Amino acid sequence: MKTRKIVGEWYIYILMIVIWVIASLITPYFRQMSVFMTIIVFSVPLALVALGQNLVILTGRFDLSVGGILALSTVIASVIMKNNLFIGILFPLLSGTVLGFINGICVSRFRIDSFIMTFGMMAISQGVGLLIRNYPGGYIPTGYVNFLLKKTGPILLTPLFILIIVLLVGEFVLKRTNFGRAVYAVGNDDVIAYRSGINVTLIRTAVFTISGFTAAIAGLFLCAIISCGDATVGALYPLDSITAVVMGGTILAGGRGDYKGTIGAVLILTSLGRIFNMAGVNIWYTYVAKGLLLLIIVAIRMFGVREEKEVAE
């Protein structure tokens, strides 16, 4: 029973290792350290976006605006960093936080459906980004890029460090803080949470604000990877972040899930893109593979939950 519990908690990492082993057998190039470092680098922005998305989904809502906020932050950074690096970092963070806060207020206080609100915010933020820069470009300082993509031998230390920190912070917030416990409570039943003294409006506003903030951080990291600002670069992040959260074990209804599973799912999704790219397969098949994998994992989890209920009865 104990072994089964461990496997249940870490299944996403077992699946990740299986995928990596199969990929190494099919494509020998996949065994190189540089490939794994590339996966780590491109996993960081998605992991940051998924950090905020996970909190939102745990409360029973979701955030489609993360892609637009991420893209807008790359554009703002590419415009301002040329003159002032500090302001070029601060402004994207402030804009992401403010947009996330507006999402939170509208969803929690004015009861606007999260799909409608965040979809609208996605369109607004991407539209503003296109008004500022309608094609990829701008200036990202070389020193900034070198710092975020710092390499020691074959290992990119900064991205690896960031990924580990994001995992630890996410798990700590969810499992070791009153805020994390309140997030779970709101997701389980917001009425009971309210009656027990939890400020449901504040918690929901906070998770959307954090989601906007983490999306902006992701944009600041991504602009170092692509070395420019791009108002369209965030198009896939809403779907990929929700997919990662659900694959990682968080249920869309809220109240159940964690962050370690989400990180594993992020690594799997990024790995699939890299594997298909190296194999010379059309990129559209990557989306098919992601969708099928999501359906399989959700089906396995539903079977597991049903089995648990039968044992309990």
Summary of the structure (lengths in Angstrom):
residues: 313
radius of gyration: 19.5
end to end distance: 16.8
largest distance: 65.6
contacts: 1124
relative contact order: 0.19
helix: 78%
strand: 2%
